Amino acid sequence: MVPGERITRERILEAAEQIRPHVRRTPVMALTAGEFGVEAEVVLKLELLQHTGSFKPRGAFCRMLSAKAPEAGVTAASGGNHGLAVAYAAAKLGYKAEIFLPSLSPAFKVAKLRSYGAEVHVVGSHYLEALAACEARGRETGAMAVHAYNQEETLAGQGTVGVEIDEQVPGVDTVLVATGGGGLIGGIAAWFRGEVKVVSVEPVGCASLAAAFEKGERVSVEVGGLAADSLGAAMVGEMMFPIAQRYVSGALVVEEEEIREAQRALWRGFGIVAEPGGATALAALLSGRYVPAKGERVVVLVCGGNTEPGTVA
């Protein structure tokens, strides 16, 4: 079976039932007509109000509820948000958690992670180095690996965001999604299966899906910049890429100042504190890199809020 083919609507609905007692059904907020100078009907999906401040607990709980963890517990590599989700889910389910982070992870996220009781290791300068250390430790201890994006349960869990959007925004035409390793957009695209336009948005400093679309295959890119801690995957996941090739309509790339402006817009307009990765999808709309048709119903995912409030004013 081609990687990703197991991420069916049935599997995503199964994941939704598994995780329902453990995650929040996050709210949506419709903008008033013409807000931000956009003629479309724009709805924000506020996934930054999920436990731990991002969408990531959906996939983490799905993984841990699909198979019993061994005595060694669970292990994960992360730029921050996935680690937070794994540590939180492990604490709720009674498992030990060992989390590996690259040095680019903000101190704010590292401190929050330790508050959940996880054992934290800061290793290397980017995600792939942390992942290599995590995998080596897993082989040594036998702990269950909870991958940030390249795992069936992770994709199915993140796909439950699509289920909620379908229910909360009838007649949605387009969903704008920030992309890192691709677990979120892969799950959402697997849910909508081409019936709704799903568009990827990436920062210029880590545009791995845009590069993969350009080359027609997964390729490694340099990672850096404002949103690298949450979107800084050097290569998109093997399982999500066939889904993206089939069901993702395009991959847009935004500049760092456009992301900062989206953060400021969320704060000034609504009092919402979004981290750079969390504001990246909105940056495509506000910058004009995505121009909706008049009356188009667009859902913008605000997917993370783990940052110090003073950084967005």
C-alpha positions in Angstrom: 0.0 0.0 0.0 1.3 3.5 -0.9 2.3 5.5 2.2 -0.6 7.6 3.3 -3.4 5.5 1.7 -4.4 4.2 5.1 -5.4 7.8 6.1 -9.0 7.4 5.0 -12.0 9.3 6.2 -13.0 6.2 8.1 -9.6 6.2 9.9 -9.9 9.9 10.7 -13.4 9.4 12.1 -12.0 6.6 14.2 -9.3 8.9 15.5 -11.9 11.5 16.3 -13.8 9.1 18.5 -10.5 7.9 20.2 -9.3 11.3 21.2 -12.7 13.0 21.9 -12.4 12.7 25.7 -8.9 14.2 25.7 -8.9 17.2 23.3 -10.9 20.4 22.9 -13.2 21.1 20.0 -11.6 24.4 19.2 -13.8 27.3 18.2 -14.1 29.2 14.9 -14.5 33.0 14.5 -16.0 34.6 11.4 -14.6 37.9 10.5 -16.8 40.8 9.6 -17.3 41.5 5.9 -14.3 43.3 4.4 -12.1 42.9 7.5 -8.4 43.2 6.6 -9.5 44.4 3.2 -10.5 40.9 2.1 -13.8 40.5 0.2 -14.1 36.8 1.0 -15.9 35.2 3.9 -13.0 34.5 6.2 -13.3 32.2 9.3 -10.4 31.7 11.7 -10.1 28.2 13.2 -8.5 28.8 16.6 -6.5 25.7 17.1 -4.1 27.6 19.3 -6.7 27.2 22.0 -6.1 23.4 22.0 -4.4 21.9 25.0 -0.7 22.9 25.1 -1.3 25.8 22.7 -1.3 24.0 19.4 -3.1 21.3 17.3 -0.5 18.7 18.2 -2.3 16.8 21.1 -4.7 15.4 18.5 -2.0 13.3 16.9 -0.1 12.6 20.2 -3.3 11.2 21.9 -4.2 9.2 18.8 -0.8 7.5 18.8 -0.8 6.7 22.5 -4.4 5.5 22.5 -3.8 3.2 19.5 -1.2 1.0 21.2 -0.1 0.6 24.8 3.2 2.2 25.6 5.9 0.0 27.3 7.3 0.5 30.7 9.9 2.9 29.2 7.1 5.2 28.2 7.2 7.4 25.1 9.8 9.4 23.3 9.6 12.2 20.7 11.7 14.7 18.8 10.3 18.2 18.3 10.9 21.8 17.8 8.7 22.4 20.8 5.0 22.1 20.1 5.0 18.3 19.3 7.1 17.7 22.4 4.6 19.7 24.5 1.8 17.6 23.2 3.5 14.3 23.8 4.5 15.3 27.3 1.0 16.5 28.1 -0.7 13.3 26.6 1.8 11.1 28.4 1.1 12.8 31.8 -2.6 12.4 31.3 -2.3 8.7 30.3 0.2 7.9 33.0 3.3 7.3 30.8 6.9 8.6 31.2 8.0 10.9 28.4 11.5 11.7 27.1 11.6 14.6 24.6 14.5 15.7 22.3 14.7 19.3 21.1 17.1 21.2 18.9 18.8 24.3 20.3 16.6 26.6 18.2 13.6 25.7 20.4 12.6 28.8 22.4 13.4 28.8 26.2 9.6 29.5 26.7 8.7 26.2 25.2 11.5 24.2 26.9 10.3 25.5 30.3 6.7 24.7 29.5 7.7 21.2 28.5 9.5 20.6 31.7 6.4 21.7 33.6 4.6 18.7 32.2 7.1 16.4 33.9 9.0 15.2 30.8 12.7 14.5 30.7 14.1 17.0 28.2 17.2 16.8 26.1 18.5 19.7 23.9 20.5 18.1 21.1 21.9 19.6 17.9 20.9 22.7 16.1 17.9 21.5 14.1 15.1 19.0 14.2 16.8 16.1 12.3 19.7 16.0 14.8 17.2 15.9 17.6 15.3 13.1 15.8 18.4 11.0 15.3 19.2 11.3 19.0 15.6 10.4 19.9 15.6 7.3 17.6 18.9 6.2 19.1 17.5 6.6 22.6 14.3 4.7 21.6 16.4 1.7 20.4 18.2 1.7 23.7 15.1 1.9 26.0 12.4 0.4 23.9 10.2 3.4 24.4 7.3 4.0 22.0 8.1 6.6 19.3 5.6 9.3 18.7 6.6 11.0 15.5 5.8 14.6 14.8 4.3 14.0 11.4 5.4 10.8 9.7 3.1 8.3 11.4 -0.4 7.0 10.5 -1.8 7.8 14.0 -0.4 11.3 13.9 -1.8 12.1 10.4 -5.2 10.6 11.4 -5.3 12.6 14.6 -4.4 15.9 12.9 -7.0 15.1 10.3 -9.7 15.6 13.0 -9.2 19.3 12.5 -10.8 18.8 9.1 -13.7 17.0 10.6 -14.4 19.9 12.9 -14.0 22.5 10.1 -16.5 20.5 8.0 -19.0 20.6 10.8 -18.4 24.2 11.9 -18.1 26.0 8.5 -20.7 24.5 6.1 -19.9 25.2 2.5 -16.2 26.0 3.1 -14.4 26.5 -0.2 -10.7 26.8 0.9 -8.6 26.0 3.9 -5.2 27.7 4.4 -2.8 25.6 6.5 0.7 26.3 7.7 3.1 23.5 6.8 6.2 22.1 8.5 6.7 18.3 8.2 3.1 18.1 6.8 1.2 16.1 9.5 -1.5 18.8 9.8 -2.0 19.6 6.1 -1.7 15.9 5.3 -4.4 14.9 7.7 -6.7 17.8 6.7 -6.2 17.1 2.9 -6.9 13.4 3.5 -10.2 14.3 5.1 -11.4 16.7 2.4 -10.0 14.5 -0.5 -10.2 17.3 -3.1 -13.8 18.4 -2.3 -12.4 21.5 -0.6 -9.3 23.4 -1.8 -6.5 22.9 0.7 -3.6 25.3 0.3 -0.2 25.1 2.1 1.6 28.2 3.4 5.3 28.1 4.4 7.8 30.6 5.6 10.6 31.4 3.1 13.2 30.0 5.5 11.7 26.4 5.6 9.6 25.8 2.5 10.0 22.0 2.2 6.6 21.3 0.6 7.0 24.0 -2.0 10.4 22.6 -2.9 9.0 19.0 -3.1 6.2 20.2 -5.4 8.7 22.0 -7.6 11.0 18.9 -7.9 8.2 16.3 -8.0 9.7 14.5 -5.0 10.6 15.0 -1.4 13.8 17.0 -1.1 15.8 18.4 1.8 15.9 22.1 2.3 17.9 24.5 4.6 15.9 25.4 7.7 16.0 28.6 9.5 14.2 31.8 10.3 11.3 33.2 12.4 9.1 30.1 12.4 11.7 27.3 12.3 10.9 26.1 15.8 7.4 25.0 14.7 7.6 24.7 10.9 11.3 23.8 10.5 11.2 20.4 8.9 14.0 19.9 6.4 11.9 17.4 4.4 8.1 16.7 4.4 7.0 13.3 5.6 7.0 10.2 3.4 3.4 9.4 4.4 1.9 12.8 3.8 3.6 13.6 0.4 1.4 11.3 -1.8 -1.6 12.8 0.0 -0.4 16.3 -0.8 0.4 15.5 -4.4 -3.2 14.3 -4.8 -5.2 16.7 -2.6 -3.2 19.8 -1.8 -4.0 22.6 -4.3 -0.8 24.6 -4.0 2.1 25.6 -1.8 2.6 29.3 -1.1 5.7 30.9 0.5 5.5 34.0 2.7 8.2 36.4 3.9 9.1 36.8 7.6 7.8 40.3 7.8 4.5 39.1 6.4 4.3 36.6 9.2 5.1 39.3 11.7 2.4 41.5 10.3 -0.1 38.6 10.6 0.9 38.2 14.2 0.3 41.9 14.8 -3.0 41.8 13.0 -4.3 39.0 15.2 -3.1 40.8 18.4 -4.4 44.3 17.5 -7.7 43.1 16.0 -8.7 40.3 18.4 -6.2 40.1 21.3 -4.9 36.8 19.9 -1.3 35.9 20.6 -0.1 33.6 17.9 3.4 32.3 17.5 5.0 32.8 14.1 4.1 29.4 12.8 0.5 29.9 14.1 0.2 33.1 12.1 1.8 31.8 8.9 -1.4 30.8 7.1 -3.0 34.2 7.8 0.1 35.9 6.3 -0.8 34.4 2.9 -4.2 36.1 3.0 -3.1 39.5 4.4 -0.1 39.7 2.1 -2.1 39.0 -1.0 -0.2 35.9 -1.8 -3.5 34.1 -1.7 -6.3 36.1 -3.3 -9.7 34.6 -2.8 -12.6 35.2 -5.1 -15.4 37.5 -3.9 -17.6 35.6 -1.7 -15.2 32.6 -1.3 -15.5 31.0 2.1 -12.0 30.7 3.4 -10.9 29.0 6.7 -7.6 30.1 8.0 -6.0 27.8 10.6 -4.4 29.7 13.5 -2.5 26.6 14.7 -0.2 27.7 17.5 0.1 30.2 20.3 3.3 29.2 22.2 5.2 32.5 22.3 5.8 35.3 24.8 3.1 37.9 24.5 5.6 40.7 24.2 6.9 39.4 21.0 3.8 40.2 19.0 3.0 43.8 20.0 
